[in-house]
């Protein structure tokens, strides 16, 4: 039986809570980072990061923990992003001036 179970099945409960609270809609309304309408939405990227933290990930490379899981992908409606997409998304929040004002290089 393929796709009958997943080591990440519990993540679908986290996803359901995330979505039922309306977080994707709030993010879409408040966070306008994408310049094009292709790829992952801001809601999907943040959902992926929430799921990554739920499984104990602490860096973009750990997103691989969620990959290659057809059951999870089917439940989410999309495949979790690749490391490069996660890094690029997180980089959008980087502000050099904040580091400089706090005495960091």
N, C-alpha and C positions, 0 to 999 in steps of 0.2 A: 504494500500500500504506500504509494508515494503521496506526499503532502498531507498525510493523515495526522501527523503530529509535528511539533516543533520544539526545540529546546528554548525557544523564545516566546512560547505561546502566552506566557504571562504578560508580555509586553503589549499584547492586544488589549488587555484590560487598562493599562496605562494610556494607550492610544484612545480608547473609548472615553475615559475620563477627560483627557485633554480636549477631545472634540466636543463632548457634551457640555463642557464649561464654556464653549464658544471661543476658545483661544485662537484657532485659525482665523476666525472672522475679526477678532480684535487686532491680531497682528496685521492682517490685510488692510485694515482701516488706519492703523497707526504707523506702520513701517513700510515705507515705499523705497526699497533698495534696488529692485530689479529694473534694468533699463529695457529689457526685452521680455516678451511674454513666452519665452521657451524655458525649458528646464524646470527645476523645482521652484515652487512658490516659497515665499518666506515662511508661511505656515508649515509646509512640509519640511523645510530645513530645520525649523525650531522643534517640530515634533520629533524629527530624527535625533536631534541633540538631546531632547528630554529622554527619549528611549535609550540613547547611548549612556546617559548618566544613570538611568535606572539599572542597566546591566553592569555598572561599575566602571565604565570608560571614563578616562580623564584627559584624553588628548585626541586630536582629529584622526590619528592613525587607528585608534580603537574602533572606529566606525566599521572596520572589517569584521568585528564581532557580530554585526547584524547582517552581513552579506551572505549570499547563497542559501537563503532560507525561503523556499517557495511559499510555505504556509504563511509566514510573516508578510511577505510581499503581497500575497493575495488578500490578507486581512487589512493591510494598510491601503491597498489600491495603488501602490507604487513600490519600486525597489529602493531601499535606502541609498543615499548618495555615496559617491566615491570619496576617497580622502581628499582629492584635489578640490572637489566642489565644496566640501565642508570647510577646508582651509580658506578658500576664496570668500565664502560667506562670512566666516569669522573675521577675516581681514577687513571687511567693510565697517567693522566696529572699532578698528584700531585708530587711535588719535594720538599722534606724536606729541602734540602740545600738552596733553594730560600727563604724560610721562615726564616731560621737561619741567612742568610746574611742581611736580612732586619730588624733584631731585633725582630722577632716574634718567639714565642716558637713552 
